[in-house]
């Protein structure tokens, strides 16, 4: 993988098997939200991240985690994060705050000689028609900062 990592931006239609929580600026999404909207599964890292981050950010799960699995394709496999409608536009620093918490979490939990490779997806509602802007990053931890400007541009439809 290159030093810069891979950044993907998409607008896609998603259907959730329940109400999307609007009480928190950031919602942790299940790993299988696209494949199985009735039997949600969360990565074990999402539980660890939630415990770490809840003191720093207002966040919660889409549904109560009942099924967990371990993902080992990258060093730090993070859950997908959904930002509340309008939260990012009203408070653009929210994305940066989440990224800072992710970086600190990864540095504290990853043990190794090299910098960890991370994977995370960030979503925000595009319209009331269940379309969402999705930005996925996979690469070195240092490159995670590139998500904030790309996410803000995608939400505002800037080229």
Secondary structure by P-SEA (a helix, b strand, c coil): cccccbbbbbbbbbbbcccccccccbbbbccccccccccccccaaaaaaaaaccccccccccccccbbbbbccccccccbbbbcccccccccaaaaaaaaaaaaaaaaccccccbbbbbbbbbbbcccccbbbbbbbbcccccccaaaaaaaaaaaccc
